[in-house]
Amino acid sequence: MYTTPILWMLSWPLLIIVSYFLVKWVVKKYEAKLEEEENE
């Protein structure tokens, strides 16, 4: 019965880390696109 709350607690940090890296990746791609537009 206790496995679900434990898994939920463990998944939270993982979710935060994944979303953090996803945001960093999106920002990097977005910055690259902005630089390309400025160079044209």
N, CA, C and O atoms as a Maestro MAE file, in Angstrom:
{
 s_m_m2io_version
 :::
 2.0.0
}

f_m_ct {
 s_m_title
 :::
 protein
 m_atom[160] {
  # First column is atom index #
  i_m_mmod_type
  r_m_x_coord
  r_m_y_coord
  r_m_z_coord
  i_m_residue_number
  s_m_chain_name
  s_m_pdb_residue_name
  s_m_pdb_atom_name
  i_m_atomic_number
  :::
  1 25 0.824 -1.215 0.000 1 A "MET " " N  " 7
  2 3 0.000 0.000 0.000 1 A "MET " " CA " 6
  3 2 0.857 1.264 0.000 1 A "MET " " C  " 6
  4 15 0.455 2.306 -0.519 1 A "MET " " O  " 8
  5 25 2.056 1.150 0.597 2 A "TYR " " N  " 7
  6 3 2.885 2.351 0.735 2 A "TYR " " CA " 6
  7 2 3.760 2.637 -0.481 2 A "TYR " " C  " 6
  8 15 4.449 3.657 -0.526 2 A "TYR " " O  " 8
  9 25 3.736 1.742 -1.467 3 A "THR " " N  " 7
  10 3 4.639 1.925 -2.611 3 A "THR " " CA " 6
  11 2 4.257 3.139 -3.447 3 A "THR " " C  " 6
  12 15 5.139 3.828 -3.959 3 A "THR " " O  " 8
  13 25 2.980 3.414 -3.596 4 A "THR " " N  " 7
  14 3 2.561 4.530 -4.452 4 A "THR " " CA " 6
  15 2 3.039 5.876 -3.905 4 A "THR " " C  " 6
  16 15 3.614 6.655 -4.667 4 A "THR " " O  " 8
  17 25 2.828 6.190 -2.616 5 A "PRO " " N  " 7
  18 3 3.349 7.473 -2.103 5 A "PRO " " CA " 6
  19 2 4.870 7.573 -2.221 5 A "PRO " " C  " 6
  20 15 5.404 8.646 -2.498 5 A "PRO " " O  " 8
  21 25 5.561 6.458 -2.011 6 A "ILE " " N  " 7
  22 3 7.029 6.468 -2.109 6 A "ILE " " CA " 6
  23 2 7.453 6.767 -3.544 6 A "ILE " " C  " 6
  24 15 8.339 7.589 -3.776 6 A "ILE " " O  " 8
  25 25 6.816 6.097 -4.506 7 A "LEU " " N  " 7
  26 3 7.132 6.362 -5.915 7 A "LEU " " CA " 6
  27 2 6.807 7.808 -6.272 7 A "LEU " " C  " 6
  28 15 7.555 8.450 -7.009 7 A "LEU " " O  " 8
  29 25 5.700 8.319 -5.755 8 A "TRP " " N  " 7
  30 3 5.294 9.705 -6.012 8 A "TRP " " CA " 6
  31 2 6.352 10.667 -5.483 8 A "TRP " " C  " 6
  32 15 6.718 11.629 -6.159 8 A "TRP " " O  " 8
  33 25 6.850 10.400 -4.251 9 A "MET " " N  " 7
  34 3 7.880 11.248 -3.648 9 A "MET " " CA " 6
  35 2 9.171 11.194 -4.463 9 A "MET " " C  " 6
  36 15 9.836 12.214 -4.643 9 A "MET " " O  " 8
  37 25 9.527 9.998 -4.959 10 A "LEU " " N  " 7
  38 3 10.762 9.850 -5.728 10 A "LEU " " CA " 6
  39 2 10.650 10.477 -7.110 10 A "LEU " " C  " 6
  40 15 11.641 10.957 -7.660 10 A "LEU " " O  " 8
  41 25 9.451 10.473 -7.669 11 A "SER " " N  " 7
  42 3 9.281 10.990 -9.031 11 A "SER " " CA " 6
  43 2 9.317 12.516 -9.072 11 A "SER " " C  " 6
  44 15 9.618 13.090 -10.118 11 A "SER " " O  " 8
  45 25 9.018 13.187 -7.955 12 A "TRP " " N  " 7
  46 3 9.001 14.655 -7.951 12 A "TRP " " CA " 6
  47 2 10.350 15.266 -8.321 12 A "TRP " " C  " 6
  48 15 10.404 16.097 -9.228 12 A "TRP " " O  " 8
  49 25 11.455 14.883 -7.644 13 A "PRO " " N  " 7
  50 3 12.758 15.455 -8.028 13 A "PRO " " CA " 6
  51 2 13.104 15.152 -9.474 13 A "PRO " " C  " 6
  52 15 13.661 15.999 -10.172 13 A "PRO " " O  " 8
  53 25 12.777 13.944 -9.931 14 A "LEU " " N  " 7
  54 3 13.048 13.561 -11.318 14 A "LEU " " CA " 6
  55 2 12.279 14.465 -12.270 14 A "LEU " " C  " 6
  56 15 12.823 14.910 -13.281 14 A "LEU " " O  " 8
  57 25 11.023 14.737 -11.954 15 A "LEU " " N  " 7
  58 3 10.185 15.612 -12.779 15 A "LEU " " CA " 6
  59 2 10.786 17.007 -12.850 15 A "LEU " " C  " 6
  60 15 10.831 17.619 -13.918 15 A "LEU " " O  " 8
  61 25 11.249 17.508 -11.704 16 A "ILE " " N  " 7
  62 3 11.835 18.851 -11.654 16 A "ILE " " CA " 6
  63 2 13.109 18.897 -12.492 16 A "ILE " " C  " 6
  64 15 13.324 19.848 -13.243 16 A "ILE " " O  " 8
  65 25 13.960 17.868 -12.366 17 A "ILE " " N  " 7
  66 3 15.218 17.824 -13.117 17 A "ILE " " CA " 6
  67 2 14.947 17.755 -14.611 17 A "ILE " " C  " 6
  68 15 15.582 18.464 -15.392 17 A "ILE " " O  " 8
  69 25 14.002 16.902 -15.015 18 A "VAL " " N  " 7
  70 3 13.680 16.754 -16.438 18 A "VAL " " CA " 6
  71 2 13.148 18.061 -17.002 18 A "VAL " " C  " 6
  72 15 13.565 18.486 -18.080 18 A "VAL " " O  " 8
  73 25 12.227 18.706 -16.283 19 A "SER " " N  " 7
  74 3 11.664 19.968 -16.775 19 A "SER " " CA " 6
  75 2 12.738 21.051 -16.824 19 A "SER " " C  " 6
  76 15 12.714 21.897 -17.718 19 A "SER " " O  " 8
  77 25 13.688 21.040 -15.869 20 A "TYR " " N  " 7
  78 3 14.773 22.017 -15.851 20 A "TYR " " CA " 6
  79 2 15.649 21.873 -17.094 20 A "TYR " " C  " 6
  80 15 15.965 22.864 -17.753 20 A "TYR " " O  " 8
  81 25 16.041 20.638 -17.415 21 A "PHE " " N  " 7
  82 3 16.865 20.418 -18.602 21 A "PHE " " CA " 6
  83 2 16.095 20.721 -19.877 21 A "PHE " " C  " 6
  84 15 16.668 21.216 -20.847 21 A "PHE " " O  " 8
  85 25 14.800 20.427 -19.882 22 A "LEU " " N  " 7
  86 3 13.960 20.719 -21.044 22 A "LEU " " CA " 6
  87 2 13.911 22.224 -21.287 22 A "LEU " " C  " 6
  88 15 14.032 22.674 -22.426 22 A "LEU " " O  " 8
  89 25 13.734 23.000 -20.226 23 A "VAL " " N  " 7
  90 3 13.694 24.464 -20.350 23 A "VAL " " CA " 6
  91 2 15.041 24.979 -20.853 23 A "VAL " " C  " 6
  92 15 15.079 25.835 -21.737 23 A "VAL " " O  " 8
  93 25 16.153 24.469 -20.299 24 A "LYS " " N  " 7
  94 3 17.484 24.896 -20.752 24 A "LYS " " CA " 6
  95 2 17.675 24.607 -22.234 24 A "LYS " " C  " 6
  96 15 18.218 25.437 -22.964 24 A "LYS " " O  " 8
  97 25 17.227 23.416 -22.690 25 A "TRP " " N  " 7
  98 3 17.369 23.016 -24.094 25 A "TRP " " CA " 6
  99 2 16.544 23.922 -24.988 25 A "TRP " " C  " 6
  100 15 17.011 24.350 -26.043 25 A "TRP " " O  " 8
  101 25 15.317 24.217 -24.574 26 A "VAL " " N  " 7
  102 3 14.439 25.090 -25.368 26 A "VAL " " CA " 6
  103 2 15.039 26.488 -25.462 26 A "VAL " " C  " 6
  104 15 15.039 27.090 -26.535 26 A "VAL " " O  " 8
  105 25 15.548 27.008 -24.353 27 A "VAL " " N  " 7
  106 3 16.152 28.344 -24.345 27 A "VAL " " CA " 6
  107 2 17.365 28.377 -25.269 27 A "VAL " " C  " 6
  108 15 17.560 29.350 -25.999 27 A "VAL " " O  " 8
  109 25 18.179 27.329 -25.245 28 A "LYS " " N  " 7
  110 3 19.374 27.271 -26.096 28 A "LYS " " CA " 6
  111 2 18.979 27.294 -27.568 28 A "LYS " " C  " 6
  112 15 19.568 28.025 -28.364 28 A "LYS " " O  " 8
  113 25 17.973 26.485 -27.929 29 A "LYS " " N  " 7
  114 3 17.499 26.466 -29.316 29 A "LYS " " CA " 6
  115 2 16.912 27.820 -29.699 29 A "LYS " " C  " 6
  116 15 17.134 28.302 -30.809 29 A "LYS " " O  " 8
  117 25 16.175 28.427 -28.798 30 A "TYR " " N  " 7
  118 3 15.543 29.720 -29.065 30 A "TYR " " CA " 6
  119 2 16.600 30.803 -29.271 30 A "TYR " " C  " 6
  120 15 16.473 31.639 -30.164 30 A "TYR " " O  " 8
  121 25 17.651 30.783 -28.432 31 A "GLU " " N  " 7
  122 3 18.732 31.764 -28.568 31 A "GLU " " CA " 6
  123 2 19.452 31.584 -29.897 31 A "GLU " " C  " 6
  124 15 19.792 32.568 -30.554 31 A "GLU " " O  " 8
  125 25 19.688 30.341 -30.301 32 A "ALA " " N  " 7
  126 3 20.354 30.069 -31.574 32 A "ALA " " CA " 6
  127 2 19.517 30.614 -32.727 32 A "ALA " " C  " 6
  128 15 20.061 31.176 -33.677 32 A "ALA " " O  " 8
  129 25 18.215 30.453 -32.651 33 A "LYS " " N  " 7
  130 3 17.326 30.944 -33.708 33 A "LYS " " CA " 6
  131 2 17.367 32.472 -33.745 33 A "LYS " " C  " 6
  132 15 17.371 33.061 -34.825 33 A "LYS " " O  " 8
  133 25 17.398 33.114 -32.585 34 A "LEU " " N  " 7
  134 3 17.469 34.578 -32.533 34 A "LEU " " CA " 6
  135 2 18.778 35.068 -33.148 34 A "LEU " " C  " 6
  136 15 18.784 36.050 -33.890 34 A "LEU " " O  " 8
  137 25 19.886 34.391 -32.844 35 A "GLU " " N  " 7
  138 3 21.183 34.789 -33.394 35 A "GLU " " CA " 6
  139 2 21.185 34.659 -34.910 35 A "GLU " " C  " 6
  140 15 21.728 35.522 -35.600 35 A "GLU " " O  " 8
  141 25 20.590 33.601 -35.438 36 A "GLU " " N  " 7
  142 3 20.522 33.414 -36.891 36 A "GLU " " CA " 6
  143 2 19.744 34.555 -37.539 36 A "GLU " " C  " 6
  144 15 20.130 35.050 -38.598 36 A "GLU " " O  " 8
  145 25 18.653 34.970 -36.908 37 A "GLU " " N  " 7
  146 3 17.837 36.053 -37.464 37 A "GLU " " CA " 6
  147 2 18.601 37.376 -37.431 37 A "GLU " " C  " 6
  148 15 18.463 38.196 -38.340 37 A "GLU " " O  " 8
  149 25 19.403 37.586 -36.394 38 A "GLU " " N  " 7
  150 3 20.180 38.822 -36.290 38 A "GLU " " CA " 6
  151 2 21.286 38.870 -37.342 38 A "GLU " " C  " 6
  152 15 21.606 39.941 -37.857 38 A "GLU " " O  " 8
  153 25 21.869 37.720 -37.662 39 A "ASN " " N  " 7
  154 3 22.972 37.676 -38.619 39 A "ASN " " CA " 6
  155 2 22.509 37.910 -40.055 39 A "ASN " " C  " 6
  156 15 23.298 38.343 -40.894 39 A "ASN " " O  " 8
  157 25 21.256 37.633 -40.341 40 A "GLU " " N  " 7
  158 3 20.772 37.782 -41.727 40 A "GLU " " CA " 6
  159 2 20.757 39.242 -42.149 40 A "GLU " " C  " 6
  160 15 20.381 39.555 -43.278 40 A "GLU " " O  " 8
  :::
 }
 m_bond[159] {
  # First column is bond index #
  i_m_from
  i_m_to
  i_m_order
  :::
  1 1 2 1
  2 2 3 1
  3 3 4 2
  4 3 5 1
  5 5 6 1
  6 6 7 1
  7 7 8 2
  8 7 9 1
  9 9 10 1
  10 10 11 1
  11 11 12 2
  12 11 13 1
  13 13 14 1
  14 14 15 1
  15 15 16 2
  16 15 17 1
  17 17 18 1
  18 18 19 1
  19 19 20 2
  20 19 21 1
  21 21 22 1
  22 22 23 1
  23 23 24 2
  24 23 25 1
  25 25 26 1
  26 26 27 1
  27 27 28 2
  28 27 29 1
  29 29 30 1
  30 30 31 1
  31 31 32 2
  32 31 33 1
  33 33 34 1
  34 34 35 1
  35 35 36 2
  36 35 37 1
  37 37 38 1
  38 38 39 1
  39 39 40 2
  40 39 41 1
  41 41 42 1
  42 42 43 1
  43 43 44 2
  44 43 45 1
  45 45 46 1
  46 46 47 1
  47 47 48 2
  48 47 49 1
  49 49 50 1
  50 50 51 1
  51 51 52 2
  52 51 53 1
  53 53 54 1
  54 54 55 1
  55 55 56 2
  56 55 57 1
  57 57 58 1
  58 58 59 1
  59 59 60 2
  60 59 61 1
  61 61 62 1
  62 62 63 1
  63 63 64 2
  64 63 65 1
  65 65 66 1
  66 66 67 1
  67 67 68 2
  68 67 69 1
  69 69 70 1
  70 70 71 1
  71 71 72 2
  72 71 73 1
  73 73 74 1
  74 74 75 1
  75 75 76 2
  76 75 77 1
  77 77 78 1
  78 78 79 1
  79 79 80 2
  80 79 81 1
  81 81 82 1
  82 82 83 1
  83 83 84 2
  84 83 85 1
  85 85 86 1
  86 86 87 1
  87 87 88 2
  88 87 89 1
  89 89 90 1
  90 90 91 1
  91 91 92 2
  92 91 93 1
  93 93 94 1
  94 94 95 1
  95 95 96 2
  96 95 97 1
  97 97 98 1
  98 98 99 1
  99 99 100 2
  100 99 101 1
  101 101 102 1
  102 102 103 1
  103 103 104 2
  104 103 105 1
  105 105 106 1
  106 106 107 1
  107 107 108 2
  108 107 109 1
  109 109 110 1
  110 110 111 1
  111 111 112 2
  112 111 113 1
  113 113 114 1
  114 114 115 1
  115 115 116 2
  116 115 117 1
  117 117 118 1
  118 118 119 1
  119 119 120 2
  120 119 121 1
  121 121 122 1
  122 122 123 1
  123 123 124 2
  124 123 125 1
  125 125 126 1
  126 126 127 1
  127 127 128 2
  128 127 129 1
  129 129 130 1
  130 130 131 1
  131 131 132 2
  132 131 133 1
  133 133 134 1
  134 134 135 1
  135 135 136 2
  136 135 137 1
  137 137 138 1
  138 138 139 1
  139 139 140 2
  140 139 141 1
  141 141 142 1
  142 142 143 1
  143 143 144 2
  144 143 145 1
  145 145 146 1
  146 146 147 1
  147 147 148 2
  148 147 149 1
  149 149 150 1
  150 150 151 1
  151 151 152 2
  152 151 153 1
  153 153 154 1
  154 154 155 1
  155 155 156 2
  156 155 157 1
  157 157 158 1
  158 158 159 1
  159 159 160 2
  :::
 }
}
